Amino acid sequence: MINNYLLSMIQQKLNQIKKFYYRYKRLPSYSEMLRLFNLSSKKSIHDIIYKLIDNGLLKKQGKKLAPTSKFFSLPVLGTVKAGFPIMADEVRDYLSLDDYLIEDPRSSFLLKVSGDSLIEAGIYDGDYVIIEKNRQPINGDIVLAEVDKEWTLKILKKNRRTGKLYLQPANSKYPPIYPKYSLEIFGVVKAVIRKLIN
């Protein structure tokens, strides 16, 4: 675990490097870091870089520096109750949303949701869903399915009496979908992403 002094220093320098990275789509050079941090000693830059490397935020690729997935992570300040406010000002850890939401990047992809058939499951028009192709679907999973040559996102259900699979919307306005010819499941919804503020 990073101690508080190092954490504060790393966070300050990291924020400056991130601003540079998002502006120029690359990491700053050593000489650019001298100006960025208002330092005159290359040894100071070297020390900062190696603290960032030691803490898994940067890595060496040959002679160049590269960001790690942790570089793009956000600080976790602790937990907060959805009730009375509490102070939450100390960084507890860092969390990469990719690492948190995507277990297997090679079998995952995003889809943008269109329509309101899953609103009672908390999935709205315009949301993005992360689909995992290799996850085995079970009864009650929200799945990406091809039913009778049409693609849809619905809840996978199994008829208790017949054992046959069907698709259930999460909106009482829509009826269940029973396949006439075919039903193939192509992935399971792992997470929903919604931007609340534009």
Phi, psi and omega in degrees: 000141182282134179285165189298320180296309180299320181300316180295315180295314181298315181299318180296310181293320180298319179298321178292319179294320179297318178302316178298313183300314182290334178281316187252356179062031176199164176280151178288152175285172178301315182292326176292327178291327176303313179289320182300317183264001181057048180243160178244350185258123176294332178296323178298318178296315179303315180297317179297314181299316182289333172292321177293322177292313180302328181266012172075019181267331175231161175218159176270134172234095189067236178266356184258160174265147177222150177285148173262176176296331178292334177302323183270003182285165179249150179290137173262117185269002181123204179246158179220136177280148177272052180218240179290142182291147174229162177287135178218075187239003182249128180291127179263327186189180174239146182224124173272125180297327176300312181295324183287318186266336188239106180283321183229092183301332182290338181244019182242150176205166180257146170227144175268131184279136175234126178109176187238021185283355180237021186295330179285350173261005178082020178245121188244161175305129180095346175292161170250141175242144174265122181255133172254119182287325188269002180280131179286120182287146174233165179306125180101349176289147170273125189233156167268120186227152169249113181243120181049046176072013177243137179271141179202162174244117183209175177272127179282128180231153177239125179293123184296327184280312185264340183080002182278147180274146173212174183245132184245122172292163173246053177205119186297349177287341187246143179276163174297156179249114177258122183295137175274321184240312186209151175216116177237135179260126183252351178174166182242139177289121180266325184202158177242135180241127180224130176266116185278330182241128179263000000 
